Amino acid sequence: MNRTVRYNYVIGDVQGCFEALKALLKEIRFDADQDFIWFAGDLVARGENSIAALRFIKKLAEQGSAATVLGNHDLTLLAYARGIKPIKEKDNVRDVIDAIDSDDLIDWLRKQPLCLFPNEQTILTHAGIPNIWNAEKTAQLAQEVEAIISNDDFDVLDDFLKEMFGKEPALWSDQLKGHERIRCIVNYLTRMRLTDAEGRLEYSFKDALDDPMPEGFKPWFEFESLAAQSHQILFGHWAALNGKTISDRIQNVDGGCVWGNQLMAFRLEDQQMFAVDNPVI
């Protein structure tokens, strides 16, 4: 950014809820000339207007007023657009695929990162950061994925997208190579909720913190975090958390808007949370 920013906001999973996004920007009195928005990924999918949300966020980013990380639904949209995977009925993204500017939207989306640093003390990913990675390693591993999905050779992108959907390996190792390595990084940064103490992923649990969890697994943020020692971690993805403050070092921003709850914006300067109800549901 080459301009002075008044306020930085981190906004949780929009999921195509364009009316809620407009309401939230009105609530925070967002000024594109003075403020900056960091989106936590999942820009599209199950809301009422994915195409409008994606176009709007792309425009904000191109004018230097926003940035986004990629979420699991954004990556899935890439697979839909490339013909790698059939569109699920519950994913309301056909409007994006069929749009006259679809190629431009998809090309822009695939060049977005999986990890951002809104400031020197803050790190943002879609699903969080496993306790076994520090902030520097997270950024380095995210860049490995970014190099593939943004590659000018679409064969490189397609080869990975064909291999992206899978749960193994569930545990990180520095010795992982090829598609297994990239898939594992993607799963940590875009799909993670529960892990064990070693960092092994568990995929079935999506509920609230007071619900029973599989034996041996806990929310990733309940383990001592290497990244949180140096940075405040901001993440979305887990709608059941409803924007919960985990600690002064870890903050969720997903209010479950697409499920009829709220869209949230977390202001970095004073750590204040703003929220609006979804006007469509």
C-alpha positions in Angstrom: 0.0 0.0 0.0 1.3 3.4 -1.0 -1.2 5.5 1.0 -2.0 6.3 4.5 -4.7 4.0 6.0 -7.1 5.2 8.6 -8.6 1.8 9.6 -7.8 -1.8 8.7 -10.7 -4.2 8.9 -10.5 -8.0 8.7 -13.8 -9.4 7.3 -14.8 -13.0 7.7 -16.3 -15.5 5.2 -18.5 -13.6 2.8 -19.5 -16.7 0.9 -21.4 -14.7 -1.7 -23.5 -12.9 0.8 -23.3 -9.6 -1.1 -26.2 -7.8 0.6 -24.7 -8.5 4.0 -21.3 -7.3 2.8 -22.9 -4.0 1.6 -24.6 -3.6 5.0 -21.4 -4.3 6.9 -19.5 -1.7 4.9 -22.2 0.8 5.7 -22.1 -0.2 9.4 -18.3 0.5 9.6 -18.6 3.6 7.4 -16.0 2.1 5.1 -14.2 4.7 2.9 -12.3 3.1 0.1 -10.0 6.1 -0.1 -9.0 5.9 3.6 -9.7 2.4 4.9 -8.4 -1.1 3.9 -10.2 -4.5 4.1 -8.4 -7.8 4.6 -10.8 -10.6 3.6 -10.3 -14.0 5.3 -11.3 -16.1 2.2 -14.3 -18.0 1.1 -15.5 -15.0 -1.0 -18.0 -17.2 -2.8 -20.1 -20.3 -2.5 -23.4 -20.6 -0.8 -24.7 -17.0 -0.5 -27.2 -15.3 -2.7 -24.9 -13.5 -5.1 -21.4 -14.9 -5.5 -20.7 -13.1 -8.8 -21.5 -9.6 -7.4 -19.4 -10.3 -4.3 -16.4 -11.5 -6.3 -16.6 -8.6 -8.7 -16.9 -6.1 -5.9 -14.0 -7.5 -3.9 -11.8 -7.8 -7.0 -12.5 -4.1 -7.8 -11.6 -3.1 -4.3 -8.4 -5.0 -4.5 -7.4 -3.6 -7.8 -7.9 0.0 -6.6 -5.7 -0.8 -3.6 -8.4 -0.8 -0.9 -8.5 -4.6 -0.1 -6.7 -7.9 -0.2 -7.8 -11.4 0.4 -6.5 -14.9 1.2 -7.9 -17.9 -0.4 -10.4 -20.2 1.4 -11.4 -23.8 0.6 -14.5 -22.6 -1.3 -12.4 -20.3 -3.4 -10.0 -23.1 -4.3 -13.0 -25.3 -5.1 -14.3 -22.6 -7.4 -11.0 -22.9 -9.3 -11.6 -26.6 -9.7 -15.2 -26.0 -11.0 -14.0 -23.3 -13.5 -11.2 -25.6 -14.9 -13.7 -28.5 -15.3 -11.9 -30.6 -12.8 -14.9 -31.1 -10.5 -18.7 -30.9 -11.1 -20.4 -28.1 -9.3 -22.2 -29.2 -6.1 -25.9 -28.2 -6.0 -25.4 -26.3 -2.7 -22.6 -24.2 -4.1 -24.2 -21.2 -5.7 -21.4 -20.3 -8.2 -22.8 -21.1 -11.6 -23.2 -17.4 -12.1 -19.4 -17.0 -11.8 -18.7 -19.8 -14.2 -21.2 -18.5 -16.8 -20.3 -14.8 -16.5 -18.9 -12.9 -19.4 -16.0 -11.9 -17.3 -15.5 -15.4 -15.8 -12.0 -15.8 -17.2 -10.8 -12.5 -15.7 -12.4 -13.3 -12.3 -10.9 -16.8 -12.1 -7.5 -15.6 -13.3 -7.5 -12.9 -10.6 -8.7 -15.3 -7.9 -6.0 -17.9 -8.6 -3.3 -15.2 -8.1 -4.4 -14.4 -4.6 -2.3 -15.7 -1.6 -3.1 -18.2 1.2 -1.4 -16.1 3.8 -1.1 -12.3 4.4 0.4 -10.0 7.0 -2.0 -7.1 7.6 0.8 -5.6 9.7 4.1 -6.6 11.3 2.3 -8.1 14.3 -0.6 -9.9 12.5 -1.0 -12.9 10.3 -4.1 -13.9 8.4 -5.0 -17.3 6.8 -8.4 -18.8 6.1 -8.5 -21.6 8.6 -5.7 -20.7 11.0 -2.2 -22.0 11.6 -1.2 -25.4 13.1 0.6 -25.3 16.3 3.7 -26.8 14.7 4.4 -23.9 12.3 5.7 -20.5 13.1 4.6 -17.4 11.1 7.7 -17.4 8.9 7.3 -21.1 7.9 3.5 -20.6 7.3 4.3 -17.8 4.8 7.0 -19.9 3.1 4.7 -22.9 2.7 1.8 -20.8 1.5 4.1 -19.4 -1.2 4.7 -23.0 -2.5 1.0 -23.4 -3.1 0.7 -19.9 -4.6 3.4 -20.7 -7.1 1.4 -23.6 -8.4 -2.1 -22.1 -8.6 -0.9 -18.9 -10.2 1.4 -20.6 -12.7 1.2 -19.3 -16.3 1.1 -23.0 -17.4 -2.5 -24.1 -16.8 -1.4 -27.7 -17.0 0.5 -27.2 -13.7 -2.6 -25.7 -12.1 -4.9 -28.5 -13.5 -2.5 -31.3 -12.4 -2.7 -30.0 -8.8 -6.4 -29.3 -8.8 -7.0 -33.0 -9.8 -5.0 -34.0 -6.7 -6.2 -31.3 -4.3 -9.2 -33.0 -2.8 -8.1 -35.5 -0.2 -7.5 -35.9 3.5 -4.0 -37.5 3.4 -1.4 -37.0 4.5 -3.1 -35.8 7.7 0.2 -34.9 9.4 2.8 -32.5 8.2 6.3 -33.6 7.6 9.1 -31.5 6.1 10.0 -34.5 3.9 6.7 -34.5 2.0 7.0 -33.9 -1.7 4.9 -33.2 -4.8 1.2 -33.1 -4.7 1.0 -34.7 -1.2 3.1 -31.8 0.2 0.9 -29.1 -1.5 -2.3 -30.8 -0.6 -1.3 -31.0 3.1 -0.4 -27.3 3.2 -3.8 -26.4 1.6 -5.6 -28.6 4.1 -3.9 -26.9 7.1 -4.5 -23.4 5.8 -8.0 -23.7 4.4 -9.7 -26.7 6.0 -8.3 -27.2 9.5 -10.5 -27.1 12.7 -9.2 -29.9 15.0 -5.8 -31.4 15.3 -4.0 -33.6 17.8 -0.9 -32.4 19.7 1.4 -33.4 16.9 -0.6 -31.4 14.4 -2.5 -34.3 12.8 -5.7 -33.1 11.1 -9.2 -34.3 11.8 -11.9 -33.4 9.2 -15.3 -34.5 10.4 -15.9 -32.0 13.3 -17.6 -28.7 12.4 -19.6 -28.0 15.5 -19.3 -25.6 18.5 -16.6 -25.8 21.1 -18.9 -27.3 23.8 -19.9 -30.2 21.5 -18.2 -33.6 21.9 -15.0 -34.0 19.8 -13.2 -37.1 18.5 -10.9 -38.6 21.1 -7.4 -37.2 21.1 -8.3 -34.1 19.1 -8.9 -30.5 20.1 -9.3 -27.1 18.3 -5.9 -26.2 16.7 -5.7 -23.1 18.8 -5.9 -24.9 22.1 -2.3 -26.2 21.6 0.6 -23.9 22.3 1.1 -22.1 19.1 4.5 -21.2 17.6 3.0 -18.6 15.3 1.1 -16.9 18.1 4.3 -16.3 20.0 5.2 -13.7 17.4 1.9 -12.7 15.8 -1.8 -12.3 16.4 -3.5 -14.9 14.3 -6.7 -14.0 12.4 -8.8 -16.6 10.7 -12.3 -17.4 9.4 -13.6 -20.8 8.2 -15.2 -22.1 11.4 -18.8 -20.7 11.4 -19.7 -22.3 14.7 -17.2 -20.0 16.5 -19.3 -16.9 15.6 -16.3 -14.6 15.7 -15.0 -15.8 19.0 -12.0 -14.2 20.6 -9.8 -17.2 21.5 -7.2 -15.1 23.2 -5.5 -11.7 22.7 -3.3 -13.6 20.2 -5.9 -15.5 18.2 -9.2 -14.1 16.8 -11.9 -15.7 14.7 -13.8 -13.5 12.2 -16.4 -16.0 10.8 -19.8 -15.1 12.1 -21.6 -17.7 10.1 -23.4 -15.2 7.8 -24.2 -17.7 5.1 -26.0 -19.8 7.7 -28.3 -17.0 8.8 -26.1 -15.4 11.4 -23.7 -12.4 11.0 -21.0 -11.0 8.8 -18.2 -9.6 10.9 -15.4 -7.0 10.5 -12.6 -6.9 13.1 -10.8 -3.5 13.3 -7.1 -4.0 13.9 -6.4 -0.5 15.3 -8.6 -1.0 18.4 -9.5 -4.7 18.2 -13.2 -3.9 17.9 -15.6 -6.2 16.3 -18.5 -5.0 14.1 -21.3 -7.3 12.9 -24.5 -7.1 10.8 -27.2 -9.7 10.4 -27.7 -11.3 7.0 -30.6 -9.4 5.5 -31.3 -12.1 2.9 -32.0 -15.0 5.3 
